[in-house]
Amino acid sequence: LKRNTKCILIKLILKWKKMIVYAFKYSPDYESGYYVVSLHKTQKGAEIAMLFHKNERLKEHEEYLVYIRKDIPNYKQDLEDYEKWSVEECEILE
């Protein structure tokens, strides 16, 4: 096949094939919706990124609780009550 014909065939194949990515999304406590932190080729990759981000936020939250408990000893606040994480499958459109 000629080069031009190969390019057309590749474009047609890509058009027919569903292109899927996985979005790692995060919603901080002060926002009403989610925003995309990163896009990944695999669901596992997005979940790993989500776990890394979640662990970093949990560390920051624990440091915050240590500081707050100096003034309010019995203060309790679960990070997951007001911050949310998710992975969503998304199709890439032209």
C-alpha positions in Angstrom: 0.0 0.0 0.0 1.1 3.5 -0.6 2.0 5.7 2.3 -1.1 7.9 1.9 -3.4 4.9 1.9 -1.8 3.5 5.1 -2.3 6.9 6.8 -6.0 6.8 5.8 -6.4 3.3 7.1 -4.8 4.1 10.4 -7.0 7.1 10.8 -10.1 5.0 10.1 -9.1 2.3 12.6 -8.4 4.9 15.3 -11.8 6.5 14.6 -13.6 3.1 15.0 -11.7 2.0 18.1 -13.0 3.5 21.3 -10.2 5.4 23.0 -10.5 5.1 26.8 -8.6 6.9 29.5 -9.1 6.8 33.3 -9.5 10.1 35.1 -8.4 10.4 38.7 -10.7 13.0 40.3 -10.6 14.9 43.6 -13.1 17.1 45.4 -11.7 19.2 48.2 -13.9 20.3 51.1 -14.5 23.8 49.8 -15.6 22.8 46.3 -19.0 21.4 45.3 -17.6 19.4 42.4 -14.7 17.2 41.3 -11.7 18.2 39.2 -9.4 16.0 37.2 -6.0 15.6 38.8 -4.6 13.3 36.2 -5.4 11.0 33.2 -4.1 7.4 32.8 -4.0 4.7 30.2 -5.1 2.1 32.8 -7.6 2.0 35.7 -4.8 0.6 37.9 -2.6 3.6 37.1 -5.3 6.0 38.0 -6.0 4.1 41.3 -2.3 4.2 42.2 -2.2 7.9 41.6 -5.4 8.3 43.7 -3.9 6.3 46.6 -0.7 8.3 46.5 -2.7 11.6 46.6 -5.0 10.3 49.3 -2.1 9.2 51.5 -0.4 12.6 51.1 -3.6 14.4 52.2 -4.1 12.0 55.2 -0.5 12.9 56.3 -1.3 16.6 56.0 -4.6 16.1 57.9 -2.9 14.3 60.7 -0.4 17.1 61.1 -3.4 19.5 61.2 -5.1 17.5 63.9 -2.0 17.4 66.1 -1.9 21.2 65.9 -5.7 21.7 66.6 -5.7 19.2 69.5 -3.3 21.4 71.4 -6.3 23.8 71.9 -9.2 21.3 71.6 -8.0 17.9 73.0 -11.0 15.8 71.9 -11.3 17.3 68.4 -12.2 14.7 65.8 -12.6 15.1 62.1 -12.4 12.4 59.5 -10.8 13.6 56.3 -13.1 11.4 54.1 -16.2 13.0 55.5 -15.5 16.1 53.4 -12.9 15.3 50.8 -13.6 12.8 48.1 -11.6 10.8 45.5 -12.7 8.8 42.5 -11.6 7.1 39.3 -13.8 7.5 36.2 -13.6 5.9 32.8 -13.7 8.5 30.0 -13.9 8.2 26.3 -11.7 10.5 24.2 -13.7 12.3 21.6 -12.5 14.1 18.5 
